[in-house]
Structure formats: structure tokens, C-alpha cells
């Protein structure tokens, strides 16, 4: 088999990829701590973790947290626990704020981010003070608190009423009785105020301002990037919330900053699931998860939790110019934010009045513009446009994409670089990242061993109008959709992730 005939660009390995490793107390892997909890080990893939460094899980800016220790400089002193005394101050301030008589007015200084009673006003003259807070505002502080806007740490975007109603209806349809709102304060307020006896909600949030408005049975000051509780008393109350009766169903709802590393959030979700099972004395049972994230970054999320699937519902925020369907800056295809979940999609009903439909072939609800493709056997659109089927790819693609013969895929024509693009693709044969099918070691080895049919296509020069499958040499489909795939490849699927069982086996064949 002469591989030199293929007119393909040479791949370059991405050696500069920055990886992260979380603390694992169960395995004895203890990380040093900053005031924001256990740090994260950062290291480059080509150098290994022994040449990495420990840094704050929540803050990338050293001005916000200066902790930075190289692995080689780590000492026992760094492993000593560090305590954040702020929780004691917040608890005392909250007690003073909540103990005043109902007749006395409550206020909040937006300049200092502290609650005030009337006697405190003199020391905040000239500040931005929200006076005479009504019961409605006290029950839903997201209405008047200015959203934090650091995309990598505490970026806060609040759901609009349509999105809240969709979440509420979905939770009720699924008969969820307890919701852990991880970084979703507006949903927590919505559920707590409208359905306190039907759907109980508990807020886990990094924003300490919520400390003043919720008691320990409703809120934990919490770092979702490392599963760290700043207040031990709150942590114990959360553990009580996690314990369920036989007729109760729990769900984790998370809306993290989009700049967060998905590995960190995924690790936290797994830890919370294990904790839930331990407290309820259950064998491993996955908790239902709702993870809010943009569709264009969904592949990062699914690398961490492959069982999550994307729902077509477009989620709007009130305080984001383009992540909404209203206003001059709104995107033509609507908000790119979606719901990713491990709940079967056929159980999630999308509102017909908001231009969604039921696809009888997929047996689930999809967006109105998301037309079913009989060749792909799915409703393929992700971005709010109607995809078109490309016979050269064997896939449905965005309508503005053009086909690249070298890459065997459709992509944007502007700024396209074959080498760079191929290094980010997932192979249709071995399902691994970093190469396309003609450069797949598994395919090359099996072809040499004559396990695959003997055939050769010169991809740089091939002008066929229909794709040719490298597995069976059939036309009109790619290797991922090959009906004879199971004859050549042994695979297993677990928790939504499909992997080859034999990748290393044929490396010895040459």
C-alpha cells in the first residue's frame, strides 16, 4: 500500500496544549490550597505534570489570586489548609440584616456590596445605594444586583422569563422535586418563590452577595471549579438537602461562566454525583444534569461528560446583547446558548408556540428550521440555520460551508488551513482527535494487514461528487455511518461514549 500517493498535508502535533488536573482526595492526590480552596495543577502535554504548576482554580488573573507554585517547589508548608475568614464576617452581617424589625427599612450599598440598615446610611453617603428594598427584591436579589462580568470567573447572565418558564415546565414534567442550582441564582429565586413546596431549590454560588439574602438551608458560598465550600455550616446543610426520600428526584442545574475550563466543572459534577450516592446509600446512579453552554463549545463539554446531549431549545439572557432573540444586537439565528443533558431528549418537550416541532422520525422535539435528513437519519442543525446534506462529506453541514477535498469535510472557506483544521478533527474511523481518516494509524495498519478491503483513493486529486468509505469502499456515506462498520471495528458504548476496543492491537501488525 503506497501511502505516498496521497496528496495530504503533513500533520503537526499540538505539543503546547495546556492540561489541568484536579485534586483527588480519595486517591490521596492532595493539592496545595489558596483562599479559594484546592488549587489546580496546570501542565503542558509535551512536558508532563512534573513540570507543571499549581494555581487558583477560580482566578486566572494573579491580581485576584497570586497563588502560583511550581511542582518542583512544592513543600509541606504549601499543603497546609488555608481558611477564608470572610464567611464569619458575612454571617455576622447577615444576622444583623435579618434581625431588624419588619417595619424598619432595608437597603443595599452597590458600591460596597453590603446590606445596610438605616443606622448605616451615614457612612455610605455618595455611594450607589438601593434604598427601601421591597419583599419582592429581597426574595429575588438578581433583579437589582448588578451582574458580575468576568467571563473567566463570575460572569453572570440572568435567564429571561421564557427560559425560566421552559426550565420550570421541564422540571415538573420530569417530576423533579429537588434542584441543585450551581451558578444559577435567577432560576433558584424563580423556583423558590413560585414552587417552594413542589420543587425545592438549593443555590451553590461563588457570588458572596447572596449570603445576605438566603439562609443556610438555601445557599452555600461555593467554588464550582473545585467543589469547595467556604462555610462548613452551609456545607452540612447542603448534605442534608442531598439526602432524599424514596419518592424524591434530584437534578443538578449548572450555568457556569463560558470561560471556565469544562474539565473542572465536569469533575465537580462527578464528585457531587458520588456524594449524592454515598449519602443516600445507593450504588452508582447518575444524577440528571442540565448544563447550560453555547452550542459552538459543546464538544469541549462532551469530551468531559460524553453522556450529555444537546437540546435544541435556545436559551435567552436578559443582560447579554447577542445571547437573546430581542434587540438590535440579537443574532439572526437566535441565541447560541443551549441545554446539554443526560436526560433522554424524547422526555423534554419544547414549546410549539416558540417555533419548535416534534420530529416523529427522531422521536424528539427540535427547532422548526431543523429539518430531518433521511440520509443522516437525524435532525442535524445546531446553530439555528437549516443544514444541507453534502454528498462529498456524507454529512449535513452549515449552508455557508464549502467542501475541502484534502480534509474530506466541509468548512469555512475564509482563512481555512488544512494542517491546522485536520489537527482539530475527530477521525471517523478510530474516533480520536488530531487527524482525519487517510492518516489514521488504525486504518493504515489494518489495510496493510489486509483486514480492510484493498483500495486506494488519491484525496488531493479525487474530484468525485460522492464520498467513498475507506472501510467498505462503498459510496455515499462516511466511515462513521458505514453499515459494515461492525465487521471491521470492535467498539463498546458506555454512558454515551463509544470507543474502540482494539486500538493498540494492530499497531504491532506492521
C-alpha positions in Angstrom: 0.0 0.0 0.0 1.7 3.2 -1.1 0.7 6.0 1.3 2.9 8.5 -0.5 0.4 8.7 -3.3 -2.0 10.6 -1.0 -1.8 14.3 -1.6 -2.3 15.2 2.1 -0.7 17.9 4.3 1.7 16.7 7.0 0.2 17.0 10.5 2.0 18.8 13.3 1.3 17.6 16.8 -0.1 20.3 19.2 2.5 20.0 21.9 1.6 23.2 23.6 -1.8 22.0 24.8 -2.4 23.2 28.4 -3.9 20.4 30.5 -5.4 20.5 34.0 -5.6 18.0 36.9 -8.0 18.4 39.8 -7.4 17.3 43.4 -8.5 13.7 44.2 -8.6 13.2 47.9 -9.9 9.6 47.5 -6.8 8.7 45.6 -4.5 10.6 48.0 -3.7 13.3 45.4 -3.8 16.4 47.6 -3.1 19.8 46.1 -2.0 22.9 47.9 -4.7 25.4 48.8 -5.3 29.1 48.3 -8.1 31.0 50.0 -10.4 29.8 47.2 -9.9 26.1 48.0 -7.8 23.3 46.4 -5.7 24.6 43.6 -5.5 23.0 40.1 -2.4 21.5 38.6 -1.7 23.1 35.2 0.9 21.5 32.8 1.7 21.2 29.1 1.0 17.9 27.4 4.5 17.6 26.0 6.3 18.3 29.3 4.2 16.3 31.8 2.7 17.2 35.1 6.1 17.1 36.9 7.0 20.3 35.1 3.6 22.0 35.8 2.4 24.4 38.4 -0.4 24.9 40.9 -2.7 27.9 40.6 -6.1 29.1 41.8 -9.0 27.2 40.3 -11.2 30.2 40.1 -9.0 33.1 39.2 -6.6 33.3 36.2 -5.6 36.9 37.0 -2.8 37.0 39.5 -4.1 40.3 40.7 -7.2 38.5 42.0 -5.3 35.5 43.4 -1.5 35.4 43.4 -1.1 31.7 44.3 1.4 30.1 41.9 3.7 27.3 42.9 5.8 25.1 40.6 5.5 21.4 41.2 9.3 21.2 41.8 9.0 23.9 44.5 6.1 22.3 46.4 6.7 21.8 50.2 4.6 20.6 53.1 4.0 24.2 54.0 2.1 24.7 50.8 -0.2 21.7 51.7 -1.4 23.3 54.9 -5.1 24.3 54.8 -5.8 28.0 54.4 -9.0 29.4 55.8 -11.1 32.2 54.5 -12.4 34.3 57.4 -14.7 36.2 55.2 -17.5 33.7 55.8 -17.5 34.7 59.5 -17.9 38.3 58.6 -20.7 37.7 56.0 -22.6 35.5 58.6 -22.4 38.2 61.2 -23.6 40.9 58.7 -26.4 38.7 57.5 -27.6 38.1 61.1 -27.7 41.9 61.8 -29.5 42.5 58.5 -32.2 39.8 59.1 -32.8 40.6 62.8 -34.2 44.1 62.3 -37.9 44.5 62.7 -40.2 44.2 59.7 -41.1 47.9 60.0 -37.6 49.1 59.6 -36.3 49.6 56.0 -33.5 47.5 54.5 -31.0 48.9 52.0 -28.1 47.6 50.0 -24.9 49.5 49.0 -24.0 48.5 45.5 -20.6 50.3 45.8 -19.5 48.2 48.8 -21.7 45.1 48.1 -23.0 45.1 51.7 -26.5 45.2 53.2 -27.5 48.2 55.2 -29.9 49.2 57.9 -31.0 52.8 58.4 -28.3 53.5 61.0 -25.6 52.5 58.5 -26.6 55.0 55.8 -24.5 57.9 57.1 -21.3 56.0 56.4 -22.3 55.4 52.8 -23.1 58.9 51.7 -22.3 59.4 48.0 -22.4 55.6 47.3 -24.7 53.8 45.0 -27.3 52.7 47.5 -30.5 50.8 46.7 -33.0 52.1 49.3 -36.0 50.5 50.9 -35.8 47.0 49.4 -39.2 45.5 48.9 -40.1 41.9 49.8 -40.0 41.1 46.1 -36.4 42.3 45.8 -35.3 40.6 48.9 -36.7 37.3 47.6 -35.0 37.8 44.2 -31.8 39.9 44.6 -30.9 39.2 40.9 -33.4 41.9 40.0 -31.4 44.7 41.5 -27.8 43.3 42.0 -25.6 44.4 39.1 -24.3 41.2 37.3 -20.6 40.4 37.7 -18.9 40.4 34.3 -15.7 38.5 34.5 -16.1 35.8 31.8 -13.5 33.5 33.4 -14.7 33.7 37.0 -18.1 35.1 37.8 -19.7 36.2 34.6 -23.4 36.4 35.4 -26.1 36.3 32.7 -29.6 36.0 34.0 -32.3 34.0 32.2 -35.3 35.7 30.7 -38.9 34.8 31.6 -39.3 32.5 28.6 -36.3 30.4 29.6 -37.3 30.3 33.2 -40.8 29.1 32.2 -39.3 26.4 30.0 -37.0 25.1 32.8 -39.9 25.1 35.2 -42.2 23.2 32.9 -39.4 20.7 32.1 -38.6 20.1 35.7 -42.3 19.5 36.5 -42.7 17.1 33.5 -39.7 15.1 34.8 -41.2 15.1 38.3 -38.1 16.6 39.8 -38.6 17.6 43.4 -35.1 18.9 44.3 -32.8 21.1 42.2 -29.2 22.0 42.9 -28.7 25.3 41.2 -24.9 25.6 40.6 -24.3 29.1 39.4 -27.9 29.7 38.5 -29.2 32.3 41.0 -32.2 33.5 39.0 -33.6 30.0 38.5 -33.1 29.4 42.2 -35.1 32.5 43.0 -37.8 31.6 40.4 -38.3 28.1 41.9 -38.1 29.2 45.5 -40.7 31.9 45.1 -43.2 30.1 42.8 -42.9 26.5 43.7 -41.4 26.3 47.2 -43.5 23.2 48.2 -43.2 21.4 44.8 -39.6 22.0 43.7 -37.1 22.6 46.4 -34.0 24.5 45.3 -30.5 25.0 46.8 -28.1 27.6 45.4 -24.4 26.9 45.1 -22.7 30.2 44.0 -19.3 31.9 44.1 -21.0 35.3 44.5 -20.9 36.1 48.2 -23.6 38.7 47.9 -26.3 36.0 48.0 -25.1 35.2 51.5 -27.1 38.1 52.8 -30.4 37.1 51.3 -30.6 33.3 51.8 -30.3 31.2 54.9 -28.0 28.1 55.2 -30.9 25.8 54.1 -31.0 27.5 50.7 -27.5 28.7 49.9 -23.8 27.8 50.0 -21.0 30.1 49.2 -19.2 27.8 46.8 -16.5 27.4 44.2 -17.8 25.2 41.4 -14.3 24.9 39.9 -13.0 22.7 42.7 -16.1 21.7 44.7 -15.1 23.9 47.6 -17.4 25.1 50.4 -16.3 28.3 52.1 -18.6 27.8 55.1 -18.6 24.5 57.0 -22.1 25.1 58.5 -23.5 25.7 55.0 -21.8 22.5 53.7 -23.5 20.4 56.4 -26.9 21.9 55.4 -26.3 21.1 51.8 -25.5 17.5 52.7 -28.9 17.3 54.4 -30.5 18.7 51.2 -28.9 15.9 49.2 -30.5 13.2 51.2 -33.7 12.2 49.5 -36.8 10.2 50.3 -37.7 7.3 48.1 -40.3 9.4 46.2 -38.0 12.4 45.6 -35.9 13.1 42.5 -32.9 15.4 42.4 -31.3 17.2 39.4 -28.1 19.3 39.1 -28.6 22.5 37.1 -25.4 24.4 36.2 -24.8 27.6 34.3 -21.1 28.2 34.6 -19.1 31.1 33.1 -18.4 30.1 29.5 -14.7 30.9 30.0 -14.4 28.2 32.7 -12.4 25.0 31.9 -15.0 22.3 31.3 -12.7 19.7 32.9 -13.1 21.5 36.2 -16.9 21.7 36.1 -17.2 18.1 34.9 -15.0 16.9 37.8 -17.2 18.8 40.2 -20.4 17.3 38.8 -18.9 13.8 39.1 -17.9 14.5 42.7 -21.4 15.7 43.6 -22.9 12.6 42.0 -20.7 10.4 44.0 -21.6 12.3 47.2 -25.3 12.0 46.4 -25.0 8.2 46.0 -22.9 7.9 49.2 -25.3 10.0 51.3 -28.3 8.0 50.0 -26.6 4.7 50.3 -27.1 3.9 46.6 -24.9 2.0 44.1 -23.6 4.3 41.4 -26.6 6.1 39.9 -26.1 9.1 37.6 -27.8 12.2 38.6 -29.8 14.1 36.0 -27.8 17.1 34.8 -28.8 20.3 33.0 -25.6 22.1 31.8 -26.1 25.4 30.0 -23.5 26.1 27.4 -23.0 27.6 23.8 -23.5 25.0 21.1 -20.2 26.0 19.4 -18.3 24.9 22.5 -20.3 21.8 23.2 -17.5 19.5 22.0 -15.4 20.5 25.0 -18.3 19.7 27.3 -18.9 16.3 25.7 -15.3 15.3 26.0 -15.7 15.6 29.7 -19.2 14.1 30.0 -19.9 12.1 26.8 -23.4 11.2 28.1 -24.6 14.8 27.6 -26.7 15.5 24.5 -27.7 18.9 23.2 -31.3 20.0 23.2 -32.5 22.4 20.5 -34.0 25.0 22.9 -32.4 28.4 22.5 -31.8 30.0 25.9 -32.0 33.8 26.3 -30.4 36.1 28.8 -31.8 39.5 29.8 -28.3 41.2 30.2 -26.5 39.9 27.1 -26.8 41.8 23.8 -26.5 38.8 21.4 -27.4 35.8 23.6 -31.1 36.7 23.1 -33.8 37.0 20.4 -34.6 40.6 21.1 -32.8 43.9 20.4 -30.6 45.2 17.6 -27.6 43.0 18.5 -29.6 39.8 18.6 -28.3 37.0 16.3 -30.3 36.2 13.2 -30.5 32.5 14.2 -31.3 33.4 17.8 -29.2 32.7 21.0 -26.4 30.2 20.6 -26.8 29.0 24.2 -28.2 25.5 24.6 -29.2 22.9 27.2 -26.9 19.9 27.4 -28.3 17.0 29.4 -28.1 13.3 30.2 -31.9 13.1 30.3 -33.2 11.3 27.2 -34.2 14.1 24.8 -37.5 12.4 24.0 -38.6 13.3 27.5 -38.0 17.1 27.0 -41.0 18.9 25.5 -40.2 22.1 23.6 -42.9 24.8 23.3 -44.7 24.8 20.0 -45.6 28.4 20.4 -41.8 29.3 20.3 -41.3 27.7 16.9 -40.4 24.2 17.9 -41.8 20.9 16.5 -41.9 17.2 17.2 -39.9 15.0 14.8 -41.6 11.6 14.5 -38.5 10.1 12.9 -36.1 11.3 15.6 -38.8 10.9 18.3 -38.0 14.1 20.0 -38.7 17.9 19.8 -36.5 20.0 17.5 -36.3 23.6 16.2 -38.7 24.4 13.4 -35.8 25.2 11.0 -34.0 21.9 11.9 -35.2 19.7 9.0 -34.8 15.9 9.3 -32.2 14.4 6.9 -33.1 10.8 5.8 -29.5 10.2 4.7 -28.1 11.2 8.1 -31.1 9.8 9.9 -31.2 12.8 12.2 -32.2 16.5 12.6 -28.6 17.8 12.3 -28.8 21.6 12.8 -27.1 23.1 15.9 -26.8 26.8 15.1 -30.3 27.8 14.3 -30.0 27.5 10.5 -31.2 24.8 8.1 -28.3 22.5 7.3 -27.8 21.0 3.8 -26.5 17.5 3.0 -23.1 17.3 1.3 -22.7 14.1 -0.7 -18.9 14.5 -0.7 -18.8 14.6 3.1 -21.7 12.2 3.7 -22.8 14.7 6.3 -25.2 17.6 6.8 -23.3 20.9 7.1 -24.0 24.6 7.6 -25.4 26.3 4.4 -22.4 28.6 4.1 -19.7 25.9 4.2 -17.7 24.7 1.2 -16.1 21.2 0.7 -12.4 20.8 1.1 -11.0 17.7 -0.8 -7.9 17.5 1.3 -9.8 17.5 4.6 -12.7 15.3 3.4 -15.1 17.8 5.2 -16.9 21.0 4.6 -15.7 24.1 6.4 -15.5 27.8 6.2 -13.5 28.8 3.1 -12.2 32.1 4.6 -8.9 31.5 6.5 -9.0 27.7 6.1 -5.7 26.0 6.7 -5.8 22.2 6.1 -3.0 21.3 8.6 -4.5 23.3 11.4 -8.0 22.2 10.6 -7.2 18.5 10.4 -5.3 18.6 13.7 -8.6 19.6 15.4 -10.8 17.0 13.8 -12.1 13.7 15.2 -11.3 10.7 12.9 -14.4 8.9 11.6 -12.6 5.5 11.9 -10.9 5.5 15.3 -12.9 8.4 16.8 -9.7 10.0 18.1 -8.9 13.7 17.9 -6.0 15.1 15.9 -6.2 13.6 12.4 -8.5 12.6 9.5 -9.2 9.2 8.2 -6.5 8.7 5.5 -3.9 9.5 8.2 -5.4 7.1 10.8 -2.8 4.6 12.1 -5.5 2.0 12.7 -6.8 2.2 9.1 -3.3 2.1 7.7 -2.3 -0.9 9.8 -5.4 -2.8 9.0 -5.2 -2.1 5.3 -1.6 -3.4 5.3 -2.7 -6.5 7.2 -5.5 -6.8 4.5 -8.2 -6.7 7.1 -9.9 -3.8 5.3 -10.7 -4.1 1.5 -7.8 -3.2 -0.7 -8.4 0.1 -2.3 -6.8 3.5 -2.7 -8.0 7.0 -3.3 -5.8 9.9 -4.1 -7.6 12.5 -2.0 -5.9 15.7 -3.2 -6.7 14.8 -6.8 -10.0 13.0 -6.3 -12.9 15.0 -7.8 -15.7 12.5 -7.1 -19.1 14.0 -6.3 -19.9 11.3 -3.8 -17.8 10.3 -0.8 -16.1 6.8 -0.8 -16.0 5.0 2.5 -12.5 3.8 3.4 -13.9 0.8 5.4 -16.1 -0.9 2.7 -15.2 1.1 -0.4 -18.9 1.9 -0.7 -20.2 5.3 -1.9 -22.5 7.9 -0.4 -21.5 7.5 3.3 -18.6 8.2 5.5 -16.9 5.7 7.8 -18.9 6.7 10.9 -22.2 5.8 9.2 -20.9 2.7 7.4 -23.4 -0.2 7.8 -20.5 -2.7 7.7 -18.5 -0.8 10.4 -19.1 -3.6 13.0 -17.4 -6.1 10.6 -14.1 -4.3 10.7 -14.1 -2.5 14.1 -14.9 -3.8 17.6 -16.5 -1.0 19.7 -18.2 -0.5 23.0 -20.5 2.2 24.2 -20.8 3.3 27.8 -22.6 6.4 29.2 -23.0 7.8 25.7 -19.3 7.4 24.8 -18.3 5.0 22.0 -14.7 3.7 22.0 -12.6 1.2 20.0 -11.7 -1.9 22.0 -8.8 -2.7 19.8 -6.8 0.4 19.0 -3.4 -0.9 20.2 -3.9 -4.4 18.8 -3.0 -3.6 15.2 -0.1 -1.3 15.9 2.1 -4.4 16.2 0.9 -5.6 12.8 3.5 -3.8 10.7 
